[in-house]
Amino acid sequence: MAVYTDLKEEALKDFLSLYEVGELRFFAGIAEGIENSNFLVETTRSRFILTLFEKRMDPAELPWFLGLMAHLAEQGITCPEPVVARDGVALRHLAGRPAIMVSFLEGRSLNEATPEACEQVGRHLARLHEAGRSYREERANALAPAGWVELFSRCTDGGDDRVAALIAETETALTSIVKAWPAADSLPRGQIHADLFMDNVFFDEGRLSGIIDFYFACTDFLAYDLAICLNAWCFEQDRHYRQDMAEALLRGYEQVRPLTVAEREALPLLCQGAAMRFLLTRLYDWVHTPAGALVTRKDPWAYQRRLLHFRKVSHV
């Protein structure tokens, strides 16, 4: 469960008194998510999501994320909107942690992707990219190729023979991908979500109703964000590539923002990079999570299979 910090009712009531949100009715921890402590908060006026940021988040970066979410909401993107207190400040402290409240979005994530859902995701991702153009402040992607190399260097000293084989195969692919990665000025860049998995997209009666969890957002190739979605949405049961879903995702995206020729040509490599990024973060957790820890490790081999697929194709 993604609640790492206990929250006392009286402390929450004092926190809410800083806002014009009414009186507390109830609150409850939210199981989804792995990085921070999240709570559903209902008051006499509305519902909100309260997030307490844990130690893995650099508090100095939070204003950038909050600014991006507020900007996107102003541009008509349905995403969590930071709630400001009476003094106009959104970022505060609660229970010894940096804390924010954001608006509550209706809907829930899908259990399985469909071509219709993929087309909506593509369309909304392109709208997000277009809306982000006017958010000028940049944030470097800490999990770009240089970050992959550094992360890989911390994954090579643990695990069994199966893990050792995965590490050896990953090293060869990593060297190839980093060497071929596009130059910084070769593709359109902007603000990207960088983590648009199924659990970060809400649907309500078949209609995409919101995008959440912007805490991996950064400034990078726009088509790389699309490559992350192709990895996240277009593999059935983590194994079989669904060309129909990929085509739907791309079709929806290009209804709003047509890809350049250079982006189209780079997509297979960008998809390899997206697979590598999630393979490595999963591999790191697989190697470093102690035996018996109350954490479900995510399978890095699922992204090895994605990586092998994209290394074999010339187009997506």
C-alpha positions in Angstrom: 0.0 0.0 0.0 1.4 3.4 -1.0 1.0 5.0 2.5 4.4 5.4 4.1 3.6 8.2 6.5 0.9 8.0 9.1 -1.5 10.8 9.1 -3.5 11.8 12.2 -7.0 13.2 11.9 -6.3 16.3 14.1 -3.2 17.2 12.0 -5.2 16.9 8.8 -8.0 19.1 10.2 -5.4 21.8 11.1 -4.0 21.5 7.6 -7.4 21.8 6.0 -8.1 24.9 8.1 -5.6 26.8 5.9 -7.9 26.3 2.8 -11.4 27.3 1.8 -12.4 23.7 1.3 -15.0 23.1 4.1 -14.8 20.7 7.0 -13.3 17.2 7.0 -15.8 14.4 6.5 -13.4 11.5 6.1 -10.0 10.5 4.7 -8.4 7.2 3.7 -5.1 6.0 2.3 -4.9 5.0 -1.4 -3.2 1.8 -2.3 -2.2 2.7 -5.8 1.2 4.3 -6.4 4.7 3.4 -5.2 6.6 6.6 -4.6 4.6 8.8 -2.2 1.8 8.6 0.5 -1.6 9.4 -1.0 -4.9 9.9 0.6 -8.5 10.5 -0.5 -9.9 13.5 1.4 -13.6 14.3 1.5 -14.8 17.6 2.9 -18.2 19.2 3.2 -17.5 20.9 -0.2 -15.7 18.4 -2.4 -13.2 15.6 -2.7 -9.4 15.9 -3.1 -6.2 13.9 -3.3 -3.6 14.7 -0.7 0.0 13.7 -1.4 2.8 13.5 1.1 6.1 13.4 -0.8 8.5 10.8 0.6 12.3 10.9 0.6 12.8 9.9 -3.1 11.3 13.2 -4.2 13.5 16.3 -4.3 11.4 19.1 -2.7 13.2 21.7 -4.8 11.6 20.2 -7.9 8.0 20.2 -6.7 7.2 23.8 -7.8 8.0 22.8 -11.4 5.6 19.9 -11.3 2.9 21.9 -9.6 3.4 24.7 -12.1 3.1 22.3 -15.0 -0.1 20.8 -13.7 -1.7 24.2 -13.1 -0.6 25.3 -16.6 -2.1 22.2 -18.3 -5.3 22.6 -16.4 -5.6 26.2 -17.5 -5.1 25.0 -21.1 -8.0 22.6 -20.8 -6.1 19.3 -20.0 -8.1 17.3 -17.5 -5.4 16.6 -14.9 -5.1 17.2 -11.1 -5.1 20.9 -10.4 -3.1 22.0 -7.3 -5.3 23.6 -4.6 -3.9 26.8 -3.2 -4.5 27.8 0.4 -5.9 31.2 1.5 -2.4 32.6 1.3 -2.1 31.6 -2.4 0.5 28.8 -1.7 -0.1 25.2 -2.8 3.0 23.5 -1.5 3.0 23.1 2.3 4.2 20.6 4.9 2.2 18.0 6.8 3.4 15.1 9.1 7.0 16.1 8.4 6.6 15.8 4.6 6.1 18.3 1.8 2.4 18.1 1.0 -0.1 19.2 -1.6 -3.8 18.8 -2.3 -5.1 18.5 -5.8 -8.5 18.3 -7.4 -10.2 14.9 -7.5 -10.8 13.4 -11.0 -13.7 11.1 -11.7 -13.2 7.7 -13.4 -10.9 4.8 -13.0 -8.0 3.1 -14.8 -8.7 0.2 -17.2 -7.8 -3.4 -16.6 -7.1 -4.0 -20.2 -6.3 -1.7 -23.2 -8.4 -1.6 -26.3 -7.8 0.1 -29.7 -10.6 2.6 -28.8 -8.9 3.5 -25.5 -5.5 3.7 -27.2 -6.8 6.2 -29.8 -8.1 8.4 -27.0 -4.8 8.1 -25.2 -2.9 9.2 -28.3 -5.2 12.1 -28.9 -5.0 13.3 -25.3 -1.2 12.9 -25.2 -0.9 15.1 -28.3 -3.2 17.7 -26.7 -0.9 17.6 -23.6 2.2 18.2 -25.7 0.5 21.1 -27.5 -0.6 22.6 -24.2 2.9 22.2 -22.7 4.5 24.3 -25.4 3.7 27.5 -23.6 5.1 26.2 -20.3 8.6 27.6 -20.8 10.6 26.4 -17.8 12.4 23.1 -18.5 13.2 20.2 -16.3 15.9 17.8 -17.5 15.0 14.1 -17.8 16.9 12.3 -15.1 16.1 9.0 -16.8 17.5 9.9 -20.2 20.4 7.8 -21.7 23.0 9.1 -19.3 20.8 8.1 -16.4 20.3 4.6 -17.9 24.1 4.1 -17.9 24.4 5.2 -14.3 21.4 3.1 -13.2 22.8 0.0 -15.0 26.1 0.4 -13.2 24.2 -0.2 -9.9 22.4 -3.3 -11.1 25.4 -5.6 -11.8 26.3 -7.0 -8.4 23.2 -9.1 -7.4 20.8 -11.8 -8.4 20.8 -15.4 -9.6 21.9 -16.8 -13.0 18.7 -15.7 -14.7 19.4 -12.1 -13.5 23.0 -12.4 -14.6 21.9 -13.4 -18.1 19.5 -10.5 -18.3 22.3 -8.1 -17.2 24.6 -9.4 -19.9 22.0 -9.0 -22.6 20.9 -5.6 -21.4 24.5 -4.3 -21.4 24.9 -5.1 -25.1 21.5 -3.4 -26.0 22.2 -0.4 -23.8 25.5 0.3 -25.5 23.9 0.2 -28.9 20.9 2.3 -28.0 22.9 5.1 -26.3 25.3 5.2 -29.2 22.4 5.7 -31.7 20.3 8.0 -29.6 19.1 11.1 -31.5 21.0 14.4 -30.9 19.2 16.9 -28.6 18.2 19.2 -31.4 17.2 16.6 -34.0 13.6 16.0 -32.9 10.8 18.3 -31.5 11.1 18.7 -27.7 8.7 19.8 -25.0 7.1 18.9 -21.8 6.3 15.2 -21.6 4.4 13.1 -19.0 7.1 10.3 -19.2 5.0 7.7 -17.3 1.6 7.4 -19.0 0.9 3.8 -18.1 -2.7 2.5 -17.8 -2.9 3.2 -14.1 -2.2 6.9 -14.8 -5.2 7.3 -17.2 -8.8 7.4 -16.0 -11.9 6.5 -18.0 -15.5 7.2 -17.2 -18.1 5.3 -19.2 -15.6 4.6 -22.0 -14.4 8.2 -22.3 -11.0 9.3 -21.2 -11.7 11.5 -18.1 -8.2 12.4 -16.8 -4.5 12.0 -16.7 -2.7 11.8 -13.3 0.7 11.4 -11.7 3.0 14.0 -13.3 6.0 13.4 -11.0 8.2 11.9 -13.7 7.3 14.7 -16.2 10.2 16.4 -17.8 11.4 18.2 -20.9 12.5 15.7 -23.7 11.6 14.5 -27.2 7.8 14.5 -27.6 8.0 11.3 -29.7 9.7 9.6 -26.7 6.6 10.1 -24.7 4.7 8.4 -27.5 7.2 5.6 -27.4 6.6 5.1 -23.7 2.9 4.8 -24.4 3.5 2.2 -27.2 5.4 0.1 -24.7 2.8 0.6 -21.9 -0.4 0.2 -23.9 0.3 -2.1 -26.9 1.5 -5.4 -25.5 -1.1 -8.0 -24.6 -0.4 -9.8 -21.4 3.1 -8.3 -21.4 4.0 -10.5 -24.4 2.3 -10.0 -27.7 2.6 -6.7 -29.6 -0.8 -5.5 -30.8 -0.3 -3.7 -34.1 -4.0 -2.6 -34.1 -3.6 -0.8 -30.7 -0.3 0.8 -31.9 -2.0 2.1 -35.0 -4.9 3.4 -33.0 -2.5 5.2 -30.6 -0.6 6.8 -33.4 -3.8 7.7 -35.3 -5.2 9.4 -32.3 -2.0 11.3 -31.7 -1.7 12.5 -35.3 -5.3 13.8 -35.3 -3.9 16.5 -33.1 -0.2 16.7 -33.8 1.2 15.1 -36.9 4.6 13.5 -36.5 7.5 14.8 -38.5 9.3 12.4 -40.9 12.3 12.4 -38.5 10.1 11.4 -35.6 8.5 8.6 -37.6 11.9 7.3 -38.5 13.2 7.5 -34.9 10.2 5.8 -33.3 11.7 2.2 -33.3 14.8 3.5 -31.5 12.8 5.7 -29.1 10.7 2.6 -28.3 13.8 0.7 -27.6 14.9 3.5 -25.3 11.6 3.5 -23.5 11.8 -0.3 -23.0 15.3 0.1 -21.7 14.3 2.8 -19.2 11.6 0.7 -17.6 13.7 -2.5 -17.8 16.4 -0.8 -15.8 14.3 0.7 -13.1 12.6 -2.7 -12.6 15.9 -4.5 -12.7 17.3 -2.1 -10.1 14.3 -2.8 -7.8 14.6 -6.5 -8.5 18.2 -6.6 -7.5 18.0 -4.3 -4.5 14.7 -5.2 -2.8 15.6 -7.4 0.2 14.1 -10.8 0.4 10.9 -10.8 2.4 10.2 -7.1 1.9 6.5 -6.3 1.7 6.9 -4.9 -1.8 5.8 -6.6 -5.0 8.7 -6.3 -7.5 7.7 -5.6 -11.1 9.0 -8.0 -13.7 12.0 -6.6 -15.7 11.7 -9.5 -18.2 8.4 -8.0 -19.4 10.4 -5.1 -20.7 13.2 -7.3 -22.0 10.5 -8.8 -24.3 9.4 -5.4 -25.4 13.0 -4.4 -26.0 13.6 -7.5 -28.1 10.5 -6.8 -30.2 11.5 -3.2 -31.0 15.1 -4.2 -31.8 13.7 -6.4 -34.6 11.4 -3.9 -36.3 12.1 -1.1 -38.7 8.8 0.7 -38.0 6.0 0.7 -35.4 
